[in-house]
Amino acid sequence: MTGHLATLRDEGLASSSAARAISAVRGLHRFAVRERLVAQDVAADVHPPAPPRRLPRALDTDQVERLLAVPAADNPLGLRDRALLEFLYGTGARISEAVGADIDDLQLGADSAATLRGKGGRTRLVPVGGYARTALQAYLVRARPTLAEAGRGTPAIFLNARGGRLSRQSAWTVLHRCATAAGLPVDGPHAVSPHTLRHSYATHLLDGGADVRVVQELLGHASVTTTQVYTLVTVERLREVYATSHPRAR
């Protein structure tokens, strides 16, 4: 069995394909033991290869700037879209946390902050940066009252054209449309998704020297292990820079 697994590796088979092959062989051996065709299951202790860890994909700062510059600032929906994107990138909020946030969850003063309700009912207070604060203030003053006229007084920060709470799907559509206009991928493995801005938020904080445990608190991760995957992204980026910049790297 171990020899078979080694052969699969030597042939360059993907981990997922090798895992399926090993699973089939293990199933055959279990059947043989159950039917008393053999006395011992020699495959019981052979485990399929673990799939490679997929690193979160983050935009670089230039790509983020292009994305955030797309929404128009001369109409209510454009102001809302800009505020939404700035909020997502400026707070690291999950899309569900952003559309679930209410007006009372915002503190837009000298020390601006937002209360986010995350997984497992956990809440956290995160700072709101200057760009996000400016975009939110413009939206709340110049756009939200107009959108709210069509609704029934929902307390949500982000409203749809009918005055109701913006849905996750609608927020995803906003991001998809803006990413397309910014020339960013919207299909395939590098496609921009609502979580892309959260990934970018975390990666850029770590690139800037933030402590991983501070980033853990900002993201609302229950375990620092979840956050540490972003440190792998920054290490990978360092390797890329080294490989392309250092004269002895080639």
N, C-alpha and C positions, 0 to 999 in steps of 0.2 A: 504493500500500500504506500509506504513512504517513497519507494522507488518510483511508483506511478505518479505520485504528486511531484517528485523532482523532475520527472520527464515532462509533465505539463508546464512546469516553470521554465525548463530549458527550451521548450518550444515557443515560449513567449506568449502563452495563452493569458488572456486577461483574467484578473482575480475572480471576477464574477463567473466567467466561463469555467474556470478551474473549480470553483466552489460547486457549481452545478454538477460537474463530472464526478467529483468526490462524493457528493450527496447521493448520486445514483448508485455508485459502487457501495456505499455504506448501506443503502437500502437493500441492495442485493444480498449483502452479508447478513443483515438482520433477518431477511426472509429465509436464508439458508439455515440459520440457527433455529428459527422458529419451527421450520419443517424438519428439524433434526437431520439435515443433510451434512452438517458439520458440527463439531463439538464446541467450537469457540469462535466468537466474533472477532476476527483479527483487525477489523476496521473500526472497532468501537472507540479506540483512543486516537484515531487519526482525524484531525480537524481541518476543515477547508481553510484556505488562506483568507486572512482578513482583507476586506476591500480597502484600497488606499483612501486615506482621509482626504475629503474634498475641502480645499481651503475656500473660505468665503471670498467672493470676488468684489473688489472695491474699485471705485472710480478714482482717477487721480484728480488733483485739485483743479486742473484746467477743464476736465470733463464736467466736474461738478459746477464750475462757474458757467459753462455753456448751458447746462441743463437748467440752472436756476434763472438764467437770463431769458428763457423762452417765454414764459407767461406775460401777456400784455398787462400793463398797469393802467389802462384807460377804460376798463369796464369791470363790473362786479365779479364776473367769473374769472377773469384774468387776475384780479387782485387776490381772489380766493386761492387760485391755483398757485400763485407765487408764495402766498403765506403758508400754504400746505407744504410745498416743497422745502421752503426755508425751515419750517417747523420740524419736518422729518430729519433733515440733515443737521439742524442746529441743536436738536435734543436727543437724537438717536432713538426716537420713539418707533415702536412697531406700528404698522399701519392701523391695526385694530385699536391701539392706544391713542393714536392721533384722531381718528374719526369718533372715538368714544369719549374724548375730552370735552368738557363743558366750559362755559365762560368762567364760572367760579373756580375752575382749576388753574386759571392764569393769574399771575401777578406781574404786571408790566410796569414796574417802577424802576428805581435806580438799580436794584438787585433783582432783575426779572427772573422768574422761575415758573415752572409748570408742574402740576401734580399729575402723574401718569399712573393708570391702573393696569398692572401687568398680569402675567400668568399666575394662576393660583390665588387670585384676589390680592396679590401684594401691590402696595402703592409705593411710589418713590417720588422724591422732589428733585427735579433736574434744573440746572440753570438754562436760561434762554439768552443766547448771545445777541449782540447788537443788530446784526442783519436780520435775524428772525424776528426780533422785537419790532424793528421798523416795519417789516412786511406785515406782521400781525396788526400793528396799530393802524396802518393804512387800510387794511382789509376791514377791521372792526369799525372804523369810522366812516369809510367811504363806500363800502360794499355790503357788509353783512346786514345793515338796516334795510337796504333795498331788497335783498334776498329774503329777509325775514317777513316782509310784508305779505308774501304769498303763503306763508306757513301758519302754524298754530302755536307759536311761541316756544319752540324747542330750545333748550338751553345749550345745544351743541355749539362748539366753536365754528366748525365747518359745515356750511349749509349747501344743499343742492338748489337747483333753479326753482324748485317748488317750495322752498323754505323749510324743508325737512332736513334731518341729519344726513350728511353725506355718507354713503355706504362704502364698504371696503372695495367693492368692485368698481364703483365710480371713481374712487381715489386711485385705484390701479389704472383705470382708463386715462385719468389725468396724467399720470406719470408716463404711461406708454406713449401718449400723444406728444408730450414734451420731449421725451427721449428721442422719438423719431425726428422731431423738428431740430433737435440739437445734433443730429447725425450719429447718435449712439445706437448700439445694437439692441434690437427688441426681440430677436429670435435667436435660437441656438444656445450653446453653453455659456456664452458671454452676455446674454440678454440682460438688460436692466430690469430689475424688479423692485417692488416696494422695499424689500430687505436690502437692496443694493446701497441705498443711502444710509441705512443703519450700519452696514458693513463699512462703508466709507468713513462714517463718523468715528467708529471705533479704531479703524486703521490709522486715520489721520491723527487722532489723539495719541496713540502709541508712537507714531512717527515723530510727534512733537515732544516726546519725552514723558508722557503721562504714565503714572504707575498703573500696573495692570489691575490692582485691587480697586483703585479709584474708577477705572473704566468698568470694572465689574459692577460697582454700585450704580454707575450712570446707566448701564444697560439693563439693570434689574436682573442679572443672572444670579441664580441661587448658589451656584458653585463657581469658583474662580477657574476651574478646569474648562468650563464652557468658554470663558473669556480668553483663555490662553491660546486658543486656536488662532486668534488675531496676531499674536506674537510671531507665529509661524509665517504669517503673511509678510510681516515686516522683515523677518530674516530672509525670506525668499526674495524680497525686493532688494535687500542689501547684496545678496548674491548676484542678482542681475546687474546691479550697478557696478559691482566689482568686476564681473566678467566682461563688461563692455568698456570699462574705464581704466582699469589697472594694466600697465604695460606688461606685467608678468602673468596676467591671468589667462592669456591666450596660449 
